[in-house]
């Protein structure tokens, strides 16, 4: 469906340009967009490599493990249907830790593994379980201490102070995470409760 939407925008853009006799500007905009995309990607690679290296150092130093332990009571509250020592909890805590540190790309593999483990616990394989929905909501709305990707984009476009968004991003993500948890809790209560699994 998304491909059809993009195709529609492209065709309409060319048709409007042809009607106005300005096809050259559309072609130039396409090349400029491709050039900017490559430039932004190179800038993102350098920043992401740096922060992923920092995350590896933090992991080797045991900082991520300590952060995961701090998150454990929160994770147990948010995912009551997951057994206590299930592998999914470890992946969920790693995913949340990476998201909090603004490393969305590093968080993605952990999120996928967590979803795979949660699917094994899912009694109905045709639809997402409550725990899977909670993980998705948290992953999309996660509290972020350092918005690495946004800082990298702002650096690429020569921002005077690329890190000035840290405070506002933190406030915005705290609000989004709070709302996500509230809606998730409300939705769970509106449906028949799922008893916690023994473990």
Secondary structure, 3 states (H helix, E strand, C coil): CHHHHHHHHHHHHHHHHHHHCCHHHHHHHHHHHHHHHHHHHHHHHHHHHHHHHHHHHHHHCCHHHHHHHHHHHHHHHHCCCCCCCCHHHHHHHHHHHHHHCCCHHHHHHHHHHHHHHHHHHCCCCCCCCHHHHHHHHHHHHCCCCCCHHHHHHHHHCCCCCHHHHHHHHHHHHHHHHHHHHHHHHHHHHHCCCCCCCCC
